[in-house]
Amino acid sequence: MVFGIIVLVFILLVVGLLLIPLEIYIDTNSRQYYVQLKGLVKASIEPDKEEIIKIRLKVPFKNFSFYPLRKLGVPKPKTKRKEKKKTRGFPPKKIIGLLKSFSIKRLKIDLDTGDCITNAKLYPAFVLLDHYVGGFKINFEGRNRVELLLRNRPIRIIRSFINF
């Protein structure tokens, strides 16, 4: 009986983790860049005075900060070996399937190319996109902004790798 309850709790925990939403947020105006598993983990990239960037990791009851561009130690000398050809990476079909699994929840673009002629040529396309999709603006004032919110679930990511 106790074993059955433990197995049931474990299965519910795994299903819950597979259904938690994953968010990727990019906002160039407020300089917020983060990846978040709602309620569990949030990793954000922040500027730092000492280093170029700092990654802040927030988990329940604890916050961590680390600098990914620092050297961790002295590199060991490499010995020469026979090189084997390794195929790395994913096939393009899997990458496209992974990108299709994400849904765009918010996309706002406010663009100024710096050239008034190019802005004038882009203006009709942006008005058309803003009318049908929303969030597309072109300006002649020097503002550039991109706000993007992508959502996905781990189960959809796994399914995209299995299907393609």
PyMOL commands that set and color helices and strands:
alter all, ss='L'
color gray80, all
select helices_A, chain A and resi 2-19+92-101+116-132+154-163
alter helices_A, ss='H'
color red, helices_A
select strands_A, chain A and resi 22-27+32-37+41-47+53-59+62-66+103-111+136-138+145-152
alter strands_A, ss='S'
color yellow, strands_A
deselect
rebuild
show_as cartoon
